[in-house]
Amino acid sequence: MSASTAARGVSLRGITRRFGQTVAVDDIHLEVAPGELVTLLGPSGCGKTTTLRMVAGLENNDAGTVRIGDEVVSDAASGRFVPPERRQLGMVFQSYAIWPHMTVFENVAYPLRVRGIDRRTVEGQVRRALELVELGPYADRPAPLLSGGQQQRVAIARALSFEPGVLLMDEPLSNLDARLRAQTAREFRLLQRRLGITCLYVTHDQEEAMMLSDRIVLMERGRILQHGTPVDMYRRPASRAVAAFFGAPNLLDVNVLASARADGGWRIRVRGAGWEAEGLADTDMATGSPATAVLRAEDLVVDRPEAPLPDGHVAWTATLAEQTFRGARQSLVARTADVELHAECGFDQAWSVNDRLRVSLPRSRIRIVAR
């Protein structure tokens, strides 16, 4: 199987989908390059699955165009609509749709047989697909006897069996427990990279998206809030809503005192409740305007109040209000008279509730976004 030679890009231009008075997807523009894995991420009802279904041809777009490779497969203005079976797409859904009365081989062979492909070709393509997902020895096993992770791999093998140009995946790991989900995600990412297949992936799980994606597209209420690499989405959020979606950052209300160009963006001086510092932003902000300072919990340094303060740090003296042991780390909540700060630190740091401590972080780690 050589999925890399068949990989095709996906282009969504101004696609919209309405259900009555509800706009489920609102003027989405997105380009997915051949061989790229792009994740549509967001809470339930944000429009990510509806977007995927329009690419698949399971939903009609009310406006805009869907292009797969060089072919326009849906154009609302002209009425053009290519049915799902002619879009050369592989699809894996939350429910693996494994037929319990069939063997693993028969499950993977099914989409080839309904296409009328001859028996010898079916045999070869199914065997190759099963080898790709490391299920070759299980070909003759009844599908219900497989574990959840193995059944998920059967679903992937079935989607890959006819060498699709694009693979669509809708919450494919949500039925697995946390340990197996992480393991299966890693296996799938290695497979996708090896094959070079284009993948559009839907999930509500931020960690899954960060682990898998070349790019993440964060959606809310049918629109794209921001898209970018996992690092950019986490470290350079464009808004308070984006920052809040990834992890559990400290979001502090501040007012802008001054701004200047720096580091490919803007250095913004802000004042919060009982503190003042500079942070980085991608856009300029007017003096006096409200803003949000984003402080990641893992960037905060917890120390004794009398310890030397590292250069370039902004600091608060606080009281430890809560402490939660999490194995390799502990989560702390420190309170001042004006702010509450959530910090992550090593499990071996010996703190007790009501201890006085100092919380600090490098100014370079403060991100400023509009409120």
N, C-alpha and C positions, 0 to 999 in steps of 0.2 A: 504494500500500500504506500502510495506517495502523495499524501494529502498536501504537502508543501507545494507541489506543482499545480494543484487545483485550487489553492487558496484564493479567495476573492474578497475584495473590500465591500463594505456596506456604507451607503450614503443615505442619510435621512435629511430631507430639506423641507422645513416648514410643516412637518406632519402634525396633524391635529385629529383628535378623536373625541366625539361627543356622545353621551348617552342621555338623551332627552335634554334637559337644561344643564346637565353636569358636563363640564369640560374635563375629561380624564387626562388627556394629553394636549398640551397647548403650545403649538408652534415650535416643535423640537427640531433643532439643527445638530447633526452629529455625523462625523466622518470616522469610520473604522478602517484602518489600513489592512491590507492583506497580511495575514500572520499575526495580527495584534489580538490580544485578549483585553476586551473592554468590559467593565462591570457597570451595570446600572444598579445603583444603590439608593436606598431610601426606605422610609417607613411604609407600612401597609397603606394602600390607597394613593400613593404618590404618582402612579402612572407607569412604573417601570415594566410591569408585566404586560400591560396594554401595549406599550411601545414594542416589546419583544413580539407580541402576537401580530402586530401590524407588519413587522419584518417577515414573520413566518407566513403571512397570508391568512391567518385565522381571524383577523379583524380587518375591516376596511378602514383606511384613513379617509377622513372627511375633507381634508385639505393636504396639500403638499405631495411630495413624491418619495418613493422608496426605490433605491437602486442597489442591485447586487451585482458586483463586478461591473461589466459594461452595459448591463440590461436594466432598463426601468421596469420593475415588476409591479408597481402600483403608482398611478398618477390620477389623483382625484379630479383634476381639471378636465382631462381628456376621457376619463372613464376606463382607462386601461387597468386591467387587473389580471395578473398571472396567478393561477391557483397554487396552493401550497405544494402539491406533488410535482410541479414543474419548476420549482425554485431551487432545486438541488441543495437543500438544506438538511442537516442533521439536527434532531431535536431531542433533548433530554429534559424531563419534567420532574417536579417534586415527587409525584408518585411514579415509580419507575415503569409502571405498566408492564410488569413481567407476567407473562401468561403461565399460570401454575400447572397447566396440563401439558406443557411443553418442556423439552430439555433446554439446556443452555444454548446448544447449537441451533435448535429450531427457533428459539426466541430471536437470535441474531439473524437468522436466515429469513425471517418473515417479510421484512420490507423488500428484500430482493425478489422473493418469490411472487409477491403481489405485483411487482413490476414486470413479471414474465421473463426474468433472466434464466438462462439455461442452467441445468443442474450442475454441470462441471464448473461454470463460473461462480455459482453460488457457493459451492464447496470451497473453492480457493479463497474467495473474498471473506467468507465467514472464518476460516481457519486463520487468515492473516489478522483479521480484526481481533479475534480472541487472543492471539499471541501478543498483540500490541498492549492489551490490558492484563496480560499475564494470567489468562484463564484457559489457555490451551488444554491443560489436563482435565478441565471440568466440562468439556464439550458435551459429554453424554449424560451428565448429572441432571436429575430433575431440578428445575430452577428454584422451587420452594425450599430446597435443602441448603441453599447458599445463605451466607450471612448477609446482613444489610449492605455492608461495604462491597461485597462481591456482586450482589444484585445491582448495585449502582454501576459497577464496572460492566455488567452485562448490558445495561441500558446505553452506556457510552459506546460499547462495541457495536451494538445494533445501529446506533446513529452514525458510526464511522464505516459501516460495512459497505456502503455504496459510494465511498470516497466523496463526501460532500465538500463543496467549496467553503461553506460557512457552518459552524456548529452553534446552535442556540441552546442555552441551558437556563432553566427557570427554577431557582431554589433547589438544585439537585441534591444538596447535602443536608437539607433541613431535617430529614427523618433519622439522621445518624446521631449517636451520642457525641459529646464534645471531643473525646480522644480520637474516635474513629473519623470524625469530620475533619480534624486537622490532618490526619494521616492521609485520608483519601484526597483532600484538597492538594496536598503536596504531590501525590502520585499523579493526579490529573494535570497539574501545572507542568511537571516534567514531561508528560506525554504530549501535551499541547505544544511545548517548545520543540520537542523532538520532531513532531510532525509538521510544525510551522502552520498549523491550521488557524484560520480566523475564528474567533469565538466572541460571541456577545452573551454575557453572563448576567443573570439577575439574582440579587440577594438583598436581604435586609440586614445582614450581619457584617458589621464594619471590619472585624478582624479577618473574616473570610475574604472580603474585598481587598484588604491591604495585602494579604498573603498571595493572592492570585494574580492581581491585575497589572497590566502595563499602564492602563489608565483607568481612573474611576470617574464615573459620571454621577454626581449626587443630585437626586431629584426631590422636589417637594411640590405638591399640588399641581402636578402635571407639567412643571417647568424644570429646566436645568438650573440649579443654583451655582454650580461650579464643576469644572472637569479638569483633570490633571493627573500627574503621577501620584502614587500613594504618598510619597515624601512631600510633594507640594501640597496635597490636600491636607496633610497633617500639620506641616510646618508653616504653610503660607495660606491659611484660610482667607477667603475673600470677604467673609461676613461673619457675624456672630453666630448665625444659624449653622454655617458650615463648621466653625470651630467647635460648637457644642455637640455636633454629631459624632465627632471622632474623639473617643476617650471621655474623660470627665475633667476638662480643664477648669481652672479658676477664671471666671469672667467678671472682671472688675469694672464698674462704671467710672469713667474718667472724663475730664474736659481737656480739650486741646489748648496748649499754651503757645506753641510755636511749631513750625515745620521747616525742613530744609532738605534738599536733594542729597542722597547718600546711598552707597551700596546698591546701585541699580534701582533704587526705589526712593523712599522718603524716610527721614528720621524725624519722628514726631515726639515733641516734649509734651507730657501730659501731667495732670494733677488729679489724684484720687483722694479718697477720704483718709487723711493723715499721711499721705506719701506723695512723692513727686519723682518722675524718672523720664528717660527717653526710651522709645521703642521703635521698631521698624514697621513700615507699611508699604503697600504697593501703590497707593494713591495718595495724593495730597489731601490735607484736611484743613478746613478753615479755622483760624484762631477763634476760640470760644465755643466751638461746636462740640456736642457730646460724642463720645466714642467708647469703645470697649477695649480694655487691655486683656489679652489672652496669655495666661501663665499656665504652662503644662505642669501637672503635679510632679512628674519625674524630673523636671528641671530645677525644682526647689531644693535648696540645700538646708538641712536642719542641723543646728549646732548650738553650743552653749552661748549665752549672751555675751560673755566676756572673750570668746575666741576671736582672733584677728579676722577681720572681714576681707575676703579676697578683693583684689582690684576689679573695678568695673561691675560690682554687684550693688543692687538695691536691696535693702533689708528692712524687716519688721521684727520688733520684739513682741512676743506673744506668749500665751499660756496654752499648754496642751490640753485640749478639751476631750478628744476621743482618740483611741488607739485600737487598730484592728490588725491582728496577726494573719498574714496570708501566705505563710510558708516561706518562700524565698524573699519576701518583702513584707513590709508593714505599711498600712495606710494611716496617716495622722491627720487630725483636724486641729489646727492652731488658730486661736482667736485673739485679736487685738480689740481695742475699744471700738474700732471702725470697720474691720474686715474679718472675714473668715477665710482661711487658706487651707486647701487640701494638698498634702504632700505625700510622696512615695519615697521610702528609704529602705535601706537594708534591714533584714530581720535581726541582725546582731547589734543594732544601735539600741542602747538601754535607755528607754524613756518611760516615764510614768505619768499618768493623768495628773494635771495641775502643775507639772514641771514648767518653769520658765525657760524659754528657748528663743533662739533667733532663727528666723526663716529668711533666706535670701536667694537670689538668682542673678545670673549675668544679665545685664541690660540687653545684650544681643539676643537673648531668648524671649524678650517681651515683644509680642505681636500686637499691633494696634489695628483695629477694624472699626467700621462704622457701627454705631449703636442701633 
